[in-house]
Amino acid sequence: MSDNVLGVHGGRNTIMSDASTTERKQITRLGRRVDQRLFIALSLILGGSHFSLQGQVTSNIRPFYLERGSYHIGTTGQDVMFAHDVVARRGDGATVYITFLKEGPSLRKVILPDTSSTWLVDSVRAKTTWPAGSDEASGVIASVTSPQPDCRVGSRITGRAMVSGQATLQSTNVVDSARRMVFWVAPELGCETLRYQEVIGSDTVVNEVRVIKLVLGNPDSRVFELGNGYEEVLPSELIVKQYRAGGRTNLEREFLGRLAMYDRELVRLPRGAR
């Protein structure tokens, strides 16, 4: 599957609004020590799609195609996009997340309504097939098929706003005394994040995610392809292949250690017929 099918601008679950406090702090601390490309990828991988059990498919699912850009806000006020991602959803709830680094191939995650999923790096023809029941896929399908009006942010709601024509809830997660993360999530789009800001001090935005493109309706069916004939590998091997194909061979040991938890989850899941 080529990038022109996606309609992407350049070379990139989603930010971390539902990650635990401990996990968010770990990611933030790691982000201070590694470059931004590795930080955003780790955030996307560990945070899942919502940065989001299993429910019944309803007729209220809104299909769409969404592109988001990740920007570093420099001291001069210049915005530099260092990564971006794509979210595509069908009317049956099947959802695709595609993360692009500034350099190197993309990672594509296809999550199906039965909570089975496939992670793919198309450029190296490799994939990881997950049986039904993984934490990530179950969370995504639950948020799509059994949406919560408050997107499970509850007391953290600090405002409401229209973002790219969609009604959103603004929620704030305080990381520490100097840092907070602000999210704008859209209940009618399965609580997808349409905007995110990392704020230092009272009002200094240092990183931001915002919408590049949002189109309502079923996306191109080719983004849901499952990689027939691709090599089957463990999740950690897949991510390493992605980075090495982009020329990054010196990966942080802590980053690799965090990836190994996905290998352990995959081994624990029952393997059923796909």
N, C-alpha and C positions, 0 to 999 in steps of 0.2 A: 504494500500500500504506500503510495507516494504522498509527499506533503501537499501537492497541488490538489489532491482529493479533499484535504482538510481545509484548504483556503487559509492557511496560516501565514502570519507575517513574520518571516524569519525562522531561525532554527527552533517551543514548550507549552486529602482528599482530604490541596487544596490546602490549604492553609490549616491552622490548628485550632479552630474555635471550640472543638469538642475534645481536644486532647486534655489529659489530666493535668492538674497544676504541677505535679512533680515532673511529668514528661515535658511540659512546656518550659519549665525552668532548665531542664537538662538540655533541651534543644537550644534555648537562648544562650546558655553558657557556651555550648559548642559553637554556636554561630559567631561568637566573639573571637574564636580561635581559628576558624577556617574561612576560606574565601566564600563570597556570596553565592556562587553557583552551587557549591556543595551544601551550603546552609539551606537554600530554598529547596533543593532536591530532598534533603533529609526531612525538612518540614512537610513536604508533600507526601513523602513515603510514610512517615510516622503519624501524620495527622489524619490520614485517610482523605476522603473526598471533601469533608466539611470542616475540614480542619477543625461525620455523622456519628425476636424480634421479627423477625420475619413476619410479613403481613400478606393480606390478600390483595391481588391486583384490582384496582378500582378504575372507574371511567374518568376520574378527575386528574389523571396524570397529564401534565402539559409537556409535549415534546419540544425540544429546542436545541440550538447549537450556540455555544458560548465560547468566546476567546477572552482570556484575561492576560494582561501584561504585568510583570513584576518589575518595579522600578526602585532604584536607589536615588534618594534625593540628596544631592551634593550640597556642600556648604555654600556654593555659588547660586543655588536654586535651580541648577540644571538637572533634569530628570534623565537618568540613564537606565534603559530597559536591559536587565541582565538575564531574564528568563521569561517564558510565558507558557500558558497551558490552555488546553481545550477541554470542554465538557460537552458531550453530545448525548441526548436522551431520546429514546423512542417512546411511542404512546403506550407500550406494554411495560414500561419501567426499565427496560434494559438501558444501561448507562455506560458510556465510555469516557475515561479520563486519559488525556494524552499530555505528558509533561515534556517540554523541550528545554534543554540547556542551551546556553549561548553558543557552545561548541559541542559537536557530537550528536549522536542519534537520539531519537525520542523514545520514551517508554509509554506504551499504550496498555491501559487496563480495560478489559471488557467484562462488565458485571451483568449477569443475566437474572431474570426475575426469580429463578429457583435458588438464588444466592451462590451458584457456581460462578467461577470467574477465570479469566485467562490474562496473564501479563505477557506482553510481547515487546521485543525490540526488533522491529521489522527489518532494519538495515542489516542485521547479522543473522536473520532467520532463526531466532531463538525465542522460546516461550516457557512460561511456567503455568501449568494447568492446576487450578484449585477446585476441589470438590465443593459441594454445597456446604455452607456453614461457617466460612471464615468470618472473623470479626469485622473486617472491612466490608465485605460484600453484604453481610447481614445488616450492618448499620446503614449502608446506602439504600438497600431495598426497603428497609423499614421506613426511612425518612421519605421515600418516594411514594410508597403504597399506603402508609399510615401517617400522613403528615401531621405534625403538631403545630397548632396556630402560633405558638410562641417559639417554635424551633428549638425547644428545650433550653432556651437561654434564661427564661424566667426572670429572676431578680436582677440579672445582669443587663436587662434592657435599659438603655439610656437615651433612646430617641427613636424616631421613625422618619423615613425619608424616601423619596422617589429616586431610584438609581436606574438609569437606562430604561425608563418607562415602567419599571417594576416597583411595587410597594415593598420596602424593606424594613426590617427591625435592626436598630443599631445596638450592639452589645459591646461591653468593655470588660476585658480581662486584665487585671492588674498583676504584672509579673513581679515587680518589686517597687521600692519607693521612688525609683527614677524612671521606670519603664512600664508602658501599658500597650495592649494590643486592642484595636477597635475594629469590629466587623460589622458589615451591613449584609444581612442574609435575607433572601427572598422566599417567604413561605409558599408562594404559588409555584415556585420552581424547585420544590423539594428541599428548601432551605439552603440552596447553593449560595456561596459567598459571592457577592457582586462587587464588593469593595473591602479593602483591608488596609489599615495603617498601623505601623509600629511607631509609637510616639515616645520621645525622650523628654523628660522635664515637663513643663507645662503645655507646650504646644509645638515642639520641634519634631516634624515628621521625618524619619530617616529612611524608611522603606514603605512602599505602597503597592498594592495590587488593585488594578482597576479594569473595567470592561473595555476591550478593544472592539468586540463585535458580539451582538446578540440577535439571533434570528429565531422566531417561534415557528414550530412545525417540525415534522420528522426530518432528521439529517440524512445525509448520503449514507446508504446502506453499507458501503464499503468500509466505513470506520468500525463496523461490528464484526468484520471477518476474524476468524479464530486461528489463522496461521497454519493452514493445512501443509504438512510436510516440514514444519519447523522442528529444530532440535529441542527436546524437552530437558530443562535444567532446573536446579534449585533456585529459589528467589534471589539468594545472595549472589549466585553465579550470574544470574541474568543482569543484575544491576552492575556488577563488575564488568561484564561484557559491554554494557552500554557506555560506561566511563572510559574503558580502555579503547573502544572503537573511536572515541573522541580525542584520544591522545593523552588521557589522564591515567597514568600508571601508578603514581605515588599517592594512594588513597590513605586517609587517616585510619589508624588502627581502631579508634573508637567508633568511627563510622561503620567499618566492617563488622565490628562487634554488634552494633545495633541491628544490622541487616540479618545477622544470624538468628534473631528471634523469629523472623518469618519462616526460616527453615524449620525451626522447632514447631511452629504452629502447623505448618503443612504436614509434617510427619504425624501429628496428633489427630488430624482430621480423617474420618473414615473415607476410604476410596470407593466410590460407587460408580455405576455406569453413567456416562456423560450424555 
